[in-house]
Amino acid sequence: MRTFVHTSRPSRVVFGAGTVGRLRDEVERLGRSRVLLLSSPLLAQASARVREALGDLVAAEFDGAVMHTPVEVTERALDVLRDADADCLVAVGGGSTTGLSKALALRTDLPQVVLPTTYAGSEVTPVLGETRDGQKVTQSSPAILPETVVYDVDFTRTLPLAMSVTSGINALAHAVEALYSADANPVTDQQALDAISRIARALPRLAADPGDVDARADLLHAAWLAGTCLATVGMGLHHKLCHTLGGSFDLPHAETHTVVLPHAMAYNAPAAPDAMRRIAETLGAPDAPGGVYDLVASLGGPTSLRDLGMPESGLAHATQLAVATPYPNPRELTSEGIAGLLADAWHGRRPAPTAHQLPSADPKLARLTEQVVAGFAQTPDPRVRELLSDLVRHLHTFVAANDVTESEWQYAIDFLTRTGQLCSPTRQEFVLLSDTLGVSSAVDLLTNSRTPTTTPSAVLGPFYVDGPPETAHGSDIAAGLPGTPLWVDVRITDTDDAPVKDAVVDVWQSNEDGFYDVQLPDLDGPVLRARLRTDTEGRLTFWSILPSEYPIPDDGTVGGMLAAVGRHPYRAPHLHFMIDAPGHRRLVTQLFVAGGAYLDSDTVFGVKDELVVDFAPHSGPTPDGRRVDGDWRRLDYTFRIAPQAD
């Protein structure tokens, strides 16, 4: 038996077609006679129909409702309300108008009658989200809940298809999160599943025929059900993220819900398998997050935050805001996990199914997966527990999705064994494997991303050696090796362009033939490898030789893998830099030669456009007076490094 508590919200609902004609009766039923009519500039036609229905009950109008309910807009509407001595609020529109009505009711305790024109569902909830100083704050109170909701399907018939899709998915989000809410109960479960079913059936019908009144009625009914769920049980990660993104980055409300929902579901899926199973069954999809993503994509809805205008540089701040305040959610919230979720949503990637969601997976495999994951439950470090749990789920998913045979798995074990046997102090085959699979670059992008005002990072590579010899400015780190002479003059600054003195800069590169010193045992000591310190101007200089393209070591397991898939082993020509300075984050990066080979097919996927720079050709006198016969190159560059995070 399931023990639960269910609270019903005391709203009156009038549902049908042509129900706008009952608005006057509903206002008078509340004993009110002076209405402030709320709308937005885009709803002039709908507002006129409501005004006609209310007649002389309209004491004043305010058509300035906007997204995210900014408090300054509410204050302007409050002035209109007081001047008109209004005693009732009537709102026509979507979530923006309803939000404004709620904000006014909270401040005045006036009754509300709402006529929705979208599928937001906010009209049946006691929840208000207001934006002040760029942050959206949510609160709940009985005074916020509208007294009466009049659903008139005729008012949704002119809603454009694109808005119908995003508004419908917004309603879907309420139902989805209700199913894995800590407050979930059998009543809201049934309402949520009914709403999901109606939305999943109605949206494709509406896409085929935007004039399908029955489809719009189903969507409006679903919005009511989903909104009722939102009013009854607590929401989780998805709604928190959407409020954060909308309030802090001014992203469109319904569109943001549409993009984020599949990714929030994928994040919570491992901790809410039963809810995901029921959602997938209702959608008729193999897995719930992928099913929602595919539904949105099939309807032409938005699938990436990037397309909504979200700056990639804002993802880190959004992550901080999302985890700053604890709130109930099925899965523990971590900065790393939320950062990954937002990165997937920004790029618009389709969520991958977890092992227990695979349609072809044996139920015994799902049980095995969860048994293994349960073995990590007592891990003291929550981050270690999360990483191991996700690793097991992804490995089991891979095995099931690809129907891996015993011989294939044994070959993989042998491959990894041989890879490890090749590793030595002068060769790191595992780093090469990580690099050529793009994993090193993926980790770099996620954990070492820089703001637009700092220099991008790049992969470390397998040939870094700690503790290179410290070298004086102007020295020749090539030690006479053949090649085109290269004068390097770089500065290190902070994000305010102030010079960073005493920064320790390690630099290393290959020779003219593409080999690093650690690959050449006949060399006497480190060559093309040095450590320098910046002066009071944040500057350092040295001579070297122009780097050239080169193949990574391809005589081992990684080379065999590249050959098997028809990939070349070459890296674009570059110089490595590692910069350490007190009070600043370490920067590991590379500078690539503009016009060099393999810039568009670097075998470790390490090239970033911002790091492709001119190694300018020169002849004649050199900066330090060194005699050079023939042409030489010059590299001038300023590295901007970030302050150390608190």
Buried (B, 14 or more C-beta within 10 A) or exposed (E): EEEEEEEEBEBEEBBEBEBBEBBBEBBEBBEBEBBBBBBBEBBEEBBEBBBEBBEEBBBBBBBBBBBBBBEEBBEEBBEBBEEBEBBBBBBBBBBBBBBBBBBBBBBBEBBBBBBBBBBBBBBBBBBBBBBEEEEBEBEEEEBBBBBBBBBBBBBBBEBEBBBBBBBBBBBBBBBBBBBBBEBBBEBBBEBBBBBBBBBBBBBEBBBEEBEBEEBBBBBBBBBBBBBBBBBBBBBBBBBBBBBBBBBBBBBBBBBBBBBBBBBBBBBBBBBBBEBBBBBBBBBEBBBBBBBBBBBBBEBEBBBBBBEBEBBBEBBBBBBEBBBEEEBEBBBEBBEBBBBBBBBBBBEBBBBBBBBBBBEEBEEEBBEBBBEBBEEBEEBEEEEEBBBBBBEBBEBBBEBBBEEEEEEEEEEEEEBEEEBEEBBEEBBBBBBBBBBBBBBBBBEBBEEBBBBEEBBBBBBBBBBBBEEBEEBEBBBBBBBEBEBBBBBBBBBBBBBEEEBBBEBBBBBBBBBBEBBBBBBEEEBEEBBBBBBBBBBEEBBBBBBBBBBBBBBBBBEBBBBEBBEEEEEBBBBBBBBBBBBBBEEBBBBBBBBBBEEBBBBEEBBBBBBBEEBBBEBEEBEEEBBEEEEBEEEBBBBBBBBBBBEEEE
